[in-house]
Amino acid sequence: MTTDHSSRDRSTARILGVFLAVLSIPVLIGGFSAAQTIDLALGTAAGAALLLAAAVLMIYGSRGRSRKARKR
């Protein structure tokens, strides 16, 4: 017996993407308000990495949803 978990996986990816996007906001704010240059660079890089991961997860989650909507 096989089950299709792709709908659940895409919903989870979408929710995780939103969580990472919200989490990246204080990281970016902290990075931009840093006093030293290395702290500024590391904070900004970490915030950008979180935003990139969030975008990838949200795109992955939303692509599957539109395909299923077209089939109905």
mmCIF file of the N, C-alpha and C atoms, coordinates in Angstrom:
data_MODEL
# 
_entry.id   MODEL 
# 
loop_
_atom_site.group_PDB 
_atom_site.id 
_atom_site.type_symbol 
_atom_site.label_atom_id 
_atom_site.label_alt_id 
_atom_site.label_comp_id 
_atom_site.label_asym_id 
_atom_site.label_entity_id 
_atom_site.label_seq_id 
_atom_site.pdbx_PDB_ins_code 
_atom_site.Cartn_x 
_atom_site.Cartn_y 
_atom_site.Cartn_z 
_atom_site.occupancy 
_atom_site.B_iso_or_equiv 
_atom_site.pdbx_formal_charge 
_atom_site.auth_seq_id 
_atom_site.auth_comp_id 
_atom_site.auth_asym_id 
_atom_site.auth_atom_id 
_atom_site.pdbx_PDB_model_num 
ATOM 1   N N  . MET A 1 1  ? 0.839   -1.173 0.000   1.00 0.00 ? 1  MET A N  1 
ATOM 2   C CA . MET A 1 1  ? 0.000   0.000  0.000   1.00 0.00 ? 1  MET A CA 1 
ATOM 3   C C  . MET A 1 1  ? 0.892   1.248  0.000   1.00 0.00 ? 1  MET A C  1 
ATOM 4   N N  . THR A 1 2  ? 0.711   2.109  -0.961  1.00 0.00 ? 2  THR A N  1 
ATOM 5   C CA . THR A 1 2  ? 1.495   3.333  -1.042  1.00 0.00 ? 2  THR A CA 1 
ATOM 6   C C  . THR A 1 2  ? 0.603   4.524  -0.737  1.00 0.00 ? 2  THR A C  1 
ATOM 7   N N  . THR A 1 3  ? 1.177   5.505  -0.098  1.00 0.00 ? 3  THR A N  1 
ATOM 8   C CA . THR A 1 3  ? 0.446   6.733  0.197   1.00 0.00 ? 3  THR A CA 1 
ATOM 9   C C  . THR A 1 3  ? 1.213   7.906  -0.374  1.00 0.00 ? 3  THR A C  1 
ATOM 10  N N  . ASP A 1 4  ? 0.499   8.920  -0.754  1.00 0.00 ? 4  ASP A N  1 
ATOM 11  C CA . ASP A 1 4  ? 1.112   10.111 -1.331  1.00 0.00 ? 4  ASP A CA 1 
ATOM 12  C C  . ASP A 1 4  ? 1.154   11.201 -0.262  1.00 0.00 ? 4  ASP A C  1 
ATOM 13  N N  . HIS A 1 5  ? 2.355   11.531 0.169   1.00 0.00 ? 5  HIS A N  1 
ATOM 14  C CA . HIS A 1 5  ? 2.521   12.543 1.207   1.00 0.00 ? 5  HIS A CA 1 
ATOM 15  C C  . HIS A 1 5  ? 2.988   13.875 0.635   1.00 0.00 ? 5  HIS A C  1 
ATOM 16  N N  . SER A 1 6  ? 2.950   14.041 -0.663  1.00 0.00 ? 6  SER A N  1 
ATOM 17  C CA . SER A 1 6  ? 3.506   15.256 -1.257  1.00 0.00 ? 6  SER A CA 1 
ATOM 18  C C  . SER A 1 6  ? 2.714   16.496 -0.863  1.00 0.00 ? 6  SER A C  1 
ATOM 19  N N  . SER A 1 7  ? 1.408   16.379 -0.713  1.00 0.00 ? 7  SER A N  1 
ATOM 20  C CA . SER A 1 7  ? 0.607   17.535 -0.310  1.00 0.00 ? 7  SER A CA 1 
ATOM 21  C C  . SER A 1 7  ? 0.985   17.976 1.100   1.00 0.00 ? 7  SER A C  1 
ATOM 22  N N  . ARG A 1 8  ? 1.145   17.018 1.991   1.00 0.00 ? 8  ARG A N  1 
ATOM 23  C CA . ARG A 1 8  ? 1.535   17.333 3.366   1.00 0.00 ? 8  ARG A CA 1 
ATOM 24  C C  . ARG A 1 8  ? 2.940   17.913 3.399   1.00 0.00 ? 8  ARG A C  1 
ATOM 25  N N  . ASP A 1 9  ? 3.845   17.360 2.605   1.00 0.00 ? 9  ASP A N  1 
ATOM 26  C CA . ASP A 1 9  ? 5.222   17.839 2.581   1.00 0.00 ? 9  ASP A CA 1 
ATOM 27  C C  . ASP A 1 9  ? 5.300   19.264 2.051   1.00 0.00 ? 9  ASP A C  1 
ATOM 28  N N  . ARG A 1 10 ? 4.520   19.567 1.048   1.00 0.00 ? 10 ARG A N  1 
ATOM 29  C CA . ARG A 1 10 ? 4.530   20.928 0.492   1.00 0.00 ? 10 ARG A CA 1 
ATOM 30  C C  . ARG A 1 10 ? 3.919   21.933 1.466   1.00 0.00 ? 10 ARG A C  1 
ATOM 31  N N  . SER A 1 11 ? 2.894   21.535 2.179   1.00 0.00 ? 11 SER A N  1 
ATOM 32  C CA . SER A 1 11 ? 2.320   22.423 3.191   1.00 0.00 ? 11 SER A CA 1 
ATOM 33  C C  . SER A 1 11 ? 3.319   22.686 4.308   1.00 0.00 ? 11 SER A C  1 
ATOM 34  N N  . THR A 1 12 ? 4.035   21.660 4.711   1.00 0.00 ? 12 THR A N  1 
ATOM 35  C CA . THR A 1 12 ? 5.053   21.814 5.741   1.00 0.00 ? 12 THR A CA 1 
ATOM 36  C C  . THR A 1 12 ? 6.179   22.726 5.254   1.00 0.00 ? 12 THR A C  1 
ATOM 37  N N  . ALA A 1 13 ? 6.579   22.579 4.014   1.00 0.00 ? 13 ALA A N  1 
ATOM 38  C CA . ALA A 1 13 ? 7.629   23.425 3.454   1.00 0.00 ? 13 ALA A CA 1 
ATOM 39  C C  . ALA A 1 13 ? 7.180   24.880 3.405   1.00 0.00 ? 13 ALA A C  1 
ATOM 40  N N  . ARG A 1 14 ? 5.934   25.114 3.048   1.00 0.00 ? 14 ARG A N  1 
ATOM 41  C CA . ARG A 1 14 ? 5.401   26.472 2.985   1.00 0.00 ? 14 ARG A CA 1 
ATOM 42  C C  . ARG A 1 14 ? 5.392   27.103 4.382   1.00 0.00 ? 14 ARG A C  1 
ATOM 43  N N  . ILE A 1 15 ? 4.943   26.367 5.384   1.00 0.00 ? 15 ILE A N  1 
ATOM 44  C CA . ILE A 1 15 ? 4.899   26.889 6.745   1.00 0.00 ? 15 ILE A CA 1 
ATOM 45  C C  . ILE A 1 15 ? 6.310   27.143 7.272   1.00 0.00 ? 15 ILE A C  1 
ATOM 46  N N  . LEU A 1 16 ? 7.223   26.231 7.009   1.00 0.00 ? 16 LEU A N  1 
ATOM 47  C CA . LEU A 1 16 ? 8.607   26.409 7.436   1.00 0.00 ? 16 LEU A CA 1 
ATOM 48  C C  . LEU A 1 16 ? 9.247   27.611 6.737   1.00 0.00 ? 16 LEU A C  1 
ATOM 49  N N  . GLY A 1 17 ? 8.904   27.832 5.478   1.00 0.00 ? 17 GLY A N  1 
ATOM 50  C CA . GLY A 1 17 ? 9.420   28.993 4.761   1.00 0.00 ? 17 GLY A CA 1 
ATOM 51  C C  . GLY A 1 17 ? 8.949   30.300 5.367   1.00 0.00 ? 17 GLY A C  1 
ATOM 52  N N  . VAL A 1 18 ? 7.689   30.355 5.757   1.00 0.00 ? 18 VAL A N  1 
ATOM 53  C CA . VAL A 1 18 ? 7.173   31.557 6.410   1.00 0.00 ? 18 VAL A CA 1 
ATOM 54  C C  . VAL A 1 18 ? 7.865   31.773 7.753   1.00 0.00 ? 18 VAL A C  1 
ATOM 55  N N  . PHE A 1 19 ? 8.068   30.690 8.504   1.00 0.00 ? 19 PHE A N  1 
ATOM 56  C CA . PHE A 1 19 ? 8.760   30.792 9.788   1.00 0.00 ? 19 PHE A CA 1 
ATOM 57  C C  . PHE A 1 19 ? 10.178  31.331 9.603   1.00 0.00 ? 19 PHE A C  1 
ATOM 58  N N  . LEU A 1 20 ? 10.905  30.820 8.621   1.00 0.00 ? 20 LEU A N  1 
ATOM 59  C CA . LEU A 1 20 ? 12.275  31.286 8.393   1.00 0.00 ? 20 LEU A CA 1 
ATOM 60  C C  . LEU A 1 20 ? 12.304  32.735 7.924   1.00 0.00 ? 20 LEU A C  1 
ATOM 61  N N  . ALA A 1 21 ? 11.308  33.139 7.140   1.00 0.00 ? 21 ALA A N  1 
ATOM 62  C CA . ALA A 1 21 ? 11.251  34.529 6.693   1.00 0.00 ? 21 ALA A CA 1 
ATOM 63  C C  . ALA A 1 21 ? 11.034  35.469 7.880   1.00 0.00 ? 21 ALA A C  1 
ATOM 64  N N  . VAL A 1 22 ? 10.149  35.080 8.785   1.00 0.00 ? 22 VAL A N  1 
ATOM 65  C CA . VAL A 1 22 ? 9.915   35.900 9.980   1.00 0.00 ? 22 VAL A CA 1 
ATOM 66  C C  . VAL A 1 22 ? 11.153  35.899 10.877  1.00 0.00 ? 22 VAL A C  1 
ATOM 67  N N  . LEU A 1 23 ? 11.822  34.772 10.980  1.00 0.00 ? 23 LEU A N  1 
ATOM 68  C CA . LEU A 1 23 ? 13.019  34.671 11.801  1.00 0.00 ? 23 LEU A CA 1 
ATOM 69  C C  . LEU A 1 23 ? 14.169  35.509 11.234  1.00 0.00 ? 23 LEU A C  1 
ATOM 70  N N  . SER A 1 24 ? 14.218  35.679 9.935   1.00 0.00 ? 24 SER A N  1 
ATOM 71  C CA . SER A 1 24 ? 15.315  36.430 9.333   1.00 0.00 ? 24 SER A CA 1 
ATOM 72  C C  . SER A 1 24 ? 15.213  37.930 9.589   1.00 0.00 ? 24 SER A C  1 
ATOM 73  N N  . ILE A 1 25 ? 14.032  38.426 9.899   1.00 0.00 ? 25 ILE A N  1 
ATOM 74  C CA . ILE A 1 25 ? 13.864  39.873 10.118  1.00 0.00 ? 25 ILE A CA 1 
ATOM 75  C C  . ILE A 1 25 ? 14.696  40.361 11.310  1.00 0.00 ? 25 ILE A C  1 
ATOM 76  N N  . PRO A 1 26 ? 14.579  39.761 12.504  1.00 0.00 ? 26 PRO A N  1 
ATOM 77  C CA . PRO A 1 26 ? 15.438  40.258 13.594  1.00 0.00 ? 26 PRO A CA 1 
ATOM 78  C C  . PRO A 1 26 ? 16.925  39.985 13.368  1.00 0.00 ? 26 PRO A C  1 
ATOM 79  N N  . VAL A 1 27 ? 17.239  38.934 12.642  1.00 0.00 ? 27 VAL A N  1 
ATOM 80  C CA . VAL A 1 27 ? 18.655  38.664 12.344  1.00 0.00 ? 27 VAL A CA 1 
ATOM 81  C C  . VAL A 1 27 ? 19.219  39.769 11.459  1.00 0.00 ? 27 VAL A C  1 
ATOM 82  N N  . LEU A 1 28 ? 18.467  40.183 10.452  1.00 0.00 ? 28 LEU A N  1 
ATOM 83  C CA . LEU A 1 28 ? 18.930  41.266 9.578   1.00 0.00 ? 28 LEU A CA 1 
ATOM 84  C C  . LEU A 1 28 ? 19.000  42.598 10.332  1.00 0.00 ? 28 LEU A C  1 
ATOM 85  N N  . ILE A 1 29 ? 18.023  42.856 11.185  1.00 0.00 ? 29 ILE A N  1 
ATOM 86  C CA . ILE A 1 29 ? 18.052  44.093 11.973  1.00 0.00 ? 29 ILE A CA 1 
ATOM 87  C C  . ILE A 1 29 ? 19.275  44.106 12.886  1.00 0.00 ? 29 ILE A C  1 
ATOM 88  N N  . GLY A 1 30 ? 19.538  42.980 13.532  1.00 0.00 ? 30 GLY A N  1 
ATOM 89  C CA . GLY A 1 30 ? 20.726  42.888 14.376  1.00 0.00 ? 30 GLY A CA 1 
ATOM 90  C C  . GLY A 1 30 ? 22.012  43.006 13.591  1.00 0.00 ? 30 GLY A C  1 
ATOM 91  N N  . GLY A 1 31 ? 22.018  42.469 12.383  1.00 0.00 ? 31 GLY A N  1 
ATOM 92  C CA . GLY A 1 31 ? 23.214  42.574 11.545  1.00 0.00 ? 31 GLY A CA 1 
ATOM 93  C C  . GLY A 1 31 ? 23.483  44.002 11.100  1.00 0.00 ? 31 GLY A C  1 
ATOM 94  N N  . PHE A 1 32 ? 22.424  44.718 10.749  1.00 0.00 ? 32 PHE A N  1 
ATOM 95  C CA . PHE A 1 32 ? 22.619  46.090 10.286  1.00 0.00 ? 32 PHE A CA 1 
ATOM 96  C C  . PHE A 1 32 ? 22.928  47.055 11.428  1.00 0.00 ? 32 PHE A C  1 
ATOM 97  N N  . SER A 1 33 ? 22.556  46.702 12.653  1.00 0.00 ? 33 SER A N  1 
ATOM 98  C CA . SER A 1 33 ? 22.832  47.596 13.777  1.00 0.00 ? 33 SER A CA 1 
ATOM 99  C C  . SER A 1 33 ? 24.129  47.230 14.506  1.00 0.00 ? 33 SER A C  1 
ATOM 100 N N  . ALA A 1 34 ? 24.926  46.366 13.918  1.00 0.00 ? 34 ALA A N  1 
ATOM 101 C CA . ALA A 1 34 ? 26.176  45.945 14.554  1.00 0.00 ? 34 ALA A CA 1 
ATOM 102 C C  . ALA A 1 34 ? 27.203  47.073 14.528  1.00 0.00 ? 34 ALA A C  1 
ATOM 103 N N  . ALA A 1 35 ? 28.040  47.080 15.542  1.00 0.00 ? 35 ALA A N  1 
ATOM 104 C CA . ALA A 1 35 ? 29.047  48.142 15.660  1.00 0.00 ? 35 ALA A CA 1 
ATOM 105 C C  . ALA A 1 35 ? 30.294  47.842 14.839  1.00 0.00 ? 35 ALA A C  1 
ATOM 106 N N  . GLN A 1 36 ? 30.686  46.585 14.751  1.00 0.00 ? 36 GLN A N  1 
ATOM 107 C CA . GLN A 1 36 ? 31.910  46.233 14.049  1.00 0.00 ? 36 GLN A CA 1 
ATOM 108 C C  . GLN A 1 36 ? 31.590  45.692 12.663  1.00 0.00 ? 36 GLN A C  1 
ATOM 109 N N  . THR A 1 37 ? 32.539  45.818 11.767  1.00 0.00 ? 37 THR A N  1 
ATOM 110 C CA . THR A 1 37 ? 32.340  45.413 10.383  1.00 0.00 ? 37 THR A CA 1 
ATOM 111 C C  . THR A 1 37 ? 32.129  43.915 10.246  1.00 0.00 ? 37 THR A C  1 
ATOM 112 N N  . ILE A 1 38 ? 32.862  43.122 10.995  1.00 0.00 ? 38 ILE A N  1 
ATOM 113 C CA . ILE A 1 38 ? 32.724  41.664 10.886  1.00 0.00 ? 38 ILE A CA 1 
ATOM 114 C C  . ILE A 1 38 ? 31.349  41.227 11.375  1.00 0.00 ? 38 ILE A C  1 
ATOM 115 N N  . ASP A 1 39 ? 30.847  41.866 12.427  1.00 0.00 ? 39 ASP A N  1 
ATOM 116 C CA . ASP A 1 39 ? 29.508  41.554 12.918  1.00 0.00 ? 39 ASP A CA 1 
ATOM 117 C C  . ASP A 1 39 ? 28.448  41.942 11.896  1.00 0.00 ? 39 ASP A C  1 
ATOM 118 N N  . LEU A 1 40 ? 28.658  43.050 11.240  1.00 0.00 ? 40 LEU A N  1 
ATOM 119 C CA . LEU A 1 40 ? 27.744  43.494 10.188  1.00 0.00 ? 40 LEU A CA 1 
ATOM 120 C C  . LEU A 1 40 ? 27.721  42.491 9.043   1.00 0.00 ? 40 LEU A C  1 
ATOM 121 N N  . ALA A 1 41 ? 28.897  42.035 8.638   1.00 0.00 ? 41 ALA A N  1 
ATOM 122 C CA . ALA A 1 41 ? 28.986  41.090 7.523   1.00 0.00 ? 41 ALA A CA 1 
ATOM 123 C C  . ALA A 1 41 ? 28.368  39.744 7.883   1.00 0.00 ? 41 ALA A C  1 
ATOM 124 N N  . LEU A 1 42 ? 28.671  39.235 9.076   1.00 0.00 ? 42 LEU A N  1 
ATOM 125 C CA . LEU A 1 42 ? 28.143  37.936 9.477   1.00 0.00 ? 42 LEU A CA 1 
ATOM 126 C C  . LEU A 1 42 ? 26.636  37.972 9.713   1.00 0.00 ? 42 LEU A C  1 
ATOM 127 N N  . GLY A 1 43 ? 26.151  39.028 10.341  1.00 0.00 ? 43 GLY A N  1 
ATOM 128 C CA . GLY A 1 43 ? 24.712  39.155 10.578  1.00 0.00 ? 43 GLY A CA 1 
ATOM 129 C C  . GLY A 1 43 ? 23.933  39.295 9.285   1.00 0.00 ? 43 GLY A C  1 
ATOM 130 N N  . THR A 1 44 ? 24.459  40.076 8.375   1.00 0.00 ? 44 THR A N  1 
ATOM 131 C CA . THR A 1 44 ? 23.794  40.254 7.082   1.00 0.00 ? 44 THR A CA 1 
ATOM 132 C C  . THR A 1 44 ? 23.827  38.965 6.271   1.00 0.00 ? 44 THR A C  1 
ATOM 133 N N  . ALA A 1 45 ? 24.953  38.268 6.299   1.00 0.00 ? 45 ALA A N  1 
ATOM 134 C CA . ALA A 1 45 ? 25.049  37.002 5.570   1.00 0.00 ? 45 ALA A CA 1 
ATOM 135 C C  . ALA A 1 45 ? 24.099  35.954 6.151   1.00 0.00 ? 45 ALA A C  1 
ATOM 136 N N  . ALA A 1 46 ? 23.997  35.899 7.462   1.00 0.00 ? 46 ALA A N  1 
ATOM 137 C CA . ALA A 1 46 ? 23.089  34.942 8.096   1.00 0.00 ? 46 ALA A CA 1 
ATOM 138 C C  . ALA A 1 46 ? 21.635  35.277 7.766   1.00 0.00 ? 46 ALA A C  1 
ATOM 139 N N  . GLY A 1 47 ? 21.278  36.548 7.804   1.00 0.00 ? 47 GLY A N  1 
ATOM 140 C CA . GLY A 1 47 ? 19.917  36.960 7.452   1.00 0.00 ? 47 GLY A CA 1 
ATOM 141 C C  . GLY A 1 47 ? 19.599  36.679 5.995   1.00 0.00 ? 47 GLY A C  1 
ATOM 142 N N  . ALA A 1 48 ? 20.570  36.913 5.124   1.00 0.00 ? 48 ALA A N  1 
ATOM 143 C CA . ALA A 1 48 ? 20.364  36.632 3.703   1.00 0.00 ? 48 ALA A CA 1 
ATOM 144 C C  . ALA A 1 48 ? 20.220  35.129 3.458   1.00 0.00 ? 48 ALA A C  1 
ATOM 145 N N  . ALA A 1 49 ? 20.994  34.323 4.169   1.00 0.00 ? 49 ALA A N  1 
ATOM 146 C CA . ALA A 1 49 ? 20.881  32.867 4.026   1.00 0.00 ? 49 ALA A CA 1 
ATOM 147 C C  . ALA A 1 49 ? 19.516  32.379 4.502   1.00 0.00 ? 49 ALA A C  1 
ATOM 148 N N  . LEU A 1 50 ? 19.022  32.938 5.599   1.00 0.00 ? 50 LEU A N  1 
ATOM 149 C CA . LEU A 1 50 ? 17.690  32.573 6.075   1.00 0.00 ? 50 LEU A CA 1 
ATOM 150 C C  . LEU A 1 50 ? 16.613  32.980 5.072   1.00 0.00 ? 50 LEU A C  1 
ATOM 151 N N  . LEU A 1 51 ? 16.740  34.173 4.498   1.00 0.00 ? 51 LEU A N  1 
ATOM 152 C CA . LEU A 1 51 ? 15.763  34.617 3.497   1.00 0.00 ? 51 LEU A CA 1 
ATOM 153 C C  . LEU A 1 51 ? 15.803  33.752 2.248   1.00 0.00 ? 51 LEU A C  1 
ATOM 154 N N  . LEU A 1 52 ? 16.983  33.358 1.828   1.00 0.00 ? 52 LEU A N  1 
ATOM 155 C CA . LEU A 1 52 ? 17.107  32.491 0.655   1.00 0.00 ? 52 LEU A CA 1 
ATOM 156 C C  . LEU A 1 52 ? 16.469  31.132 0.920   1.00 0.00 ? 52 LEU A C  1 
ATOM 157 N N  . ALA A 1 53 ? 16.741  30.562 2.089   1.00 0.00 ? 53 ALA A N  1 
ATOM 158 C CA . ALA A 1 53 ? 16.130  29.273 2.439   1.00 0.00 ? 53 ALA A CA 1 
ATOM 159 C C  . ALA A 1 53 ? 14.613  29.399 2.522   1.00 0.00 ? 53 ALA A C  1 
ATOM 160 N N  . ALA A 1 54 ? 14.132  30.506 3.063   1.00 0.00 ? 54 ALA A N  1 
ATOM 161 C CA . ALA A 1 54 ? 12.689  30.730 3.149   1.00 0.00 ? 54 ALA A CA 1 
ATOM 162 C C  . ALA A 1 54 ? 12.067  30.832 1.767   1.00 0.00 ? 54 ALA A C  1 
ATOM 163 N N  . ALA A 1 55 ? 12.726  31.542 0.876   1.00 0.00 ? 55 ALA A N  1 
ATOM 164 C CA . ALA A 1 55 ? 12.196  31.680 -0.477  1.00 0.00 ? 55 ALA A CA 1 
ATOM 165 C C  . ALA A 1 55 ? 12.138  30.340 -1.197  1.00 0.00 ? 55 ALA A C  1 
ATOM 166 N N  . VAL A 1 56 ? 13.191  29.544 -1.050  1.00 0.00 ? 56 VAL A N  1 
ATOM 167 C CA . VAL A 1 56 ? 13.209  28.230 -1.697  1.00 0.00 ? 56 VAL A CA 1 
ATOM 168 C C  . VAL A 1 56 ? 12.085  27.349 -1.165  1.00 0.00 ? 56 VAL A C  1 
ATOM 169 N N  . LEU A 1 57 ? 11.902  27.335 0.148   1.00 0.00 ? 57 LEU A N  1 
ATOM 170 C CA . LEU A 1 57 ? 10.846  26.504 0.733   1.00 0.00 ? 57 LEU A CA 1 
ATOM 171 C C  . LEU A 1 57 ? 9.454   26.989 0.338   1.00 0.00 ? 57 LEU A C  1 
ATOM 172 N N  . MET A 1 58 ? 9.250   28.304 0.300   1.00 0.00 ? 58 MET A N  1 
ATOM 173 C CA . MET A 1 58 ? 7.930   28.814 -0.076  1.00 0.00 ? 58 MET A CA 1 
ATOM 174 C C  . MET A 1 58 ? 7.635   28.562 -1.551  1.00 0.00 ? 58 MET A C  1 
ATOM 175 N N  . ILE A 1 59 ? 8.642   28.674 -2.392  1.00 0.00 ? 59 ILE A N  1 
ATOM 176 C CA . ILE A 1 59 ? 8.440   28.379 -3.814  1.00 0.00 ? 59 ILE A CA 1 
ATOM 177 C C  . ILE A 1 59 ? 8.142   26.902 -4.012  1.00 0.00 ? 59 ILE A C  1 
ATOM 178 N N  . TYR A 1 60 ? 8.893   26.039 -3.315  1.00 0.00 ? 60 TYR A N  1 
ATOM 179 C CA . TYR A 1 60 ? 8.642   24.596 -3.405  1.00 0.00 ? 60 TYR A CA 1 
ATOM 180 C C  . TYR A 1 60 ? 7.229   24.268 -2.927  1.00 0.00 ? 60 TYR A C  1 
ATOM 181 N N  . GLY A 1 61 ? 6.805   24.882 -1.853  1.00 0.00 ? 61 GLY A N  1 
ATOM 182 C CA . GLY A 1 61 ? 5.479   24.616 -1.315  1.00 0.00 ? 61 GLY A CA 1 
ATOM 183 C C  . GLY A 1 61 ? 4.359   25.146 -2.185  1.00 0.00 ? 61 GLY A C  1 
ATOM 184 N N  . SER A 1 62 ? 4.571   26.260 -2.833  1.00 0.00 ? 62 SER A N  1 
ATOM 185 C CA . SER A 1 62 ? 3.494   26.842 -3.641  1.00 0.00 ? 62 SER A CA 1 
ATOM 186 C C  . SER A 1 62 ? 3.404   26.223 -5.038  1.00 0.00 ? 62 SER A C  1 
ATOM 187 N N  . ARG A 1 63 ? 4.490   25.676 -5.556  1.00 0.00 ? 63 ARG A N  1 
ATOM 188 C CA . ARG A 1 63 ? 4.450   25.075 -6.896  1.00 0.00 ? 63 ARG A CA 1 
ATOM 189 C C  . ARG A 1 63 ? 3.575   23.838 -6.930  1.00 0.00 ? 63 ARG A C  1 
ATOM 190 N N  . GLY A 1 64 ? 3.629   23.003 -5.926  1.00 0.00 ? 64 GLY A N  1 
ATOM 191 C CA . GLY A 1 64 ? 2.832   21.789 -5.896  1.00 0.00 ? 64 GLY A CA 1 
ATOM 192 C C  . GLY A 1 64 ? 1.368   22.080 -5.753  1.00 0.00 ? 64 GLY A C  1 
ATOM 193 N N  . ARG A 1 65 ? 1.043   23.126 -5.023  1.00 0.00 ? 65 ARG A N  1 
ATOM 194 C CA . ARG A 1 65 ? -0.354  23.494 -4.811  1.00 0.00 ? 65 ARG A CA 1 
ATOM 195 C C  . ARG A 1 65 ? -1.020  23.936 -6.108  1.00 0.00 ? 65 ARG A C  1 
ATOM 196 N N  . SER A 1 66 ? -0.309  24.703 -6.934  1.00 0.00 ? 66 SER A N  1 
ATOM 197 C CA . SER A 1 66 ? -0.907  25.173 -8.181  1.00 0.00 ? 66 SER A CA 1 
ATOM 198 C C  . SER A 1 66 ? -1.092  24.038 -9.185  1.00 0.00 ? 66 SER A C  1 
ATOM 199 N N  . ARG A 1 67 ? -0.207  23.055 -9.157  1.00 0.00 ? 67 ARG A N  1 
ATOM 200 C CA . ARG A 1 67 ? -0.363  21.922 -10.060 1.00 0.00 ? 67 ARG A CA 1 
ATOM 201 C C  . ARG A 1 67 ? -1.609  21.104 -9.711  1.00 0.00 ? 67 ARG A C  1 
ATOM 202 N N  . LYS A 1 68 ? -1.854  20.900 -8.432  1.00 0.00 ? 68 LYS A N  1 
ATOM 203 C CA . LYS A 1 68 ? -3.031  20.141 -8.014  1.00 0.00 ? 68 LYS A CA 1 
ATOM 204 C C  . LYS A 1 68 ? -4.307  20.910 -8.310  1.00 0.00 ? 68 LYS A C  1 
ATOM 205 N N  . ALA A 1 69 ? -4.255  22.233 -8.203  1.00 0.00 ? 69 ALA A N  1 
ATOM 206 C CA . ALA A 1 69 ? -5.443  23.036 -8.480  1.00 0.00 ? 69 ALA A CA 1 
ATOM 207 C C  . ALA A 1 69 ? -5.806  22.955 -9.959  1.00 0.00 ? 69 ALA A C  1 
ATOM 208 N N  . ARG A 1 70 ? -4.808  22.836 -10.833 1.00 0.00 ? 70 ARG A N  1 
ATOM 209 C CA . ARG A 1 70 ? -5.088  22.736 -12.273 1.00 0.00 ? 70 ARG A CA 1 
ATOM 210 C C  . ARG A 1 70 ? -5.725  21.398 -12.637 1.00 0.00 ? 70 ARG A C  1 
ATOM 211 N N  . LYS A 1 71 ? -5.388  20.336 -11.906 1.00 0.00 ? 71 LYS A N  1 
ATOM 212 C CA . LYS A 1 71 ? -5.925  19.022 -12.219 1.00 0.00 ? 71 LYS A CA 1 
ATOM 213 C C  . LYS A 1 71 ? -7.398  18.904 -11.875 1.00 0.00 ? 71 LYS A C  1 
ATOM 214 N N  . ARG A 1 72 ? -7.865  19.657 -10.915 1.00 0.00 ? 72 ARG A N  1 
ATOM 215 C CA . ARG A 1 72 ? -9.262  19.559 -10.478 1.00 0.00 ? 72 ARG A CA 1 
ATOM 216 C C  . ARG A 1 72 ? -10.202 20.203 -11.421 1.00 0.00 ? 72 ARG A C  1 
# 
